[in-house]
Amino acid sequence: MFNGVLKNIKIEETVSLLSCFVSQEKLQDAQKPREELDMLFTQLQDTARRVAKVRLECKVEIDVEDFVSSFRLDIMEAVYSWAKRSKFYEIMEIT
């Protein structure tokens, strides 16, 4: 949002990236997302780190690394497949 990341990405990638905001549980055997999703996740982490540092500068207590690690990539690939209208059993194989 802050640096134009969402400007040129596909709907499936956007939905997949948004899953990082709601997924809180670490999956044991989570599939590593494809390269383009992994790059989006890295950009999300960088942005989260910047936001946390600004909060610190504003005297709002926050553990920067806890905040950054609160965003989970575990279901990105499954959500991407769902958004691409994959069959249910294919999505289940990912998870």
Stockholm file with secondary structure:
# STOCKHOLM 1.0

chainA/1-95         MFNGVLKNIKIEETVSLLSCFVSQEKLQDAQKPREELDMLFTQLQDTARRVAKVRLECKVEIDVEDFVSSFRLDIMEAVYSWAKRSKFYEIMEIT
#=GR chainA/1-95 SS CCSSGGGGCCHHHHHHHHHHHHCCSCCTTCCCCCHHHHHHHHHHHHHHHHHHHHHHHTTCCCCHHHHHHTSCCTTHHHHHHHHTTCCHHHHHHHC
#=GC SS_cons        CCSSGGGGCCHHHHHHHHHHHHCCSCCTTCCCCCHHHHHHHHHHHHHHHHHHHHHHHTTCCCCHHHHHHTSCCTTHHHHHHHHTTCCHHHHHHHC
//
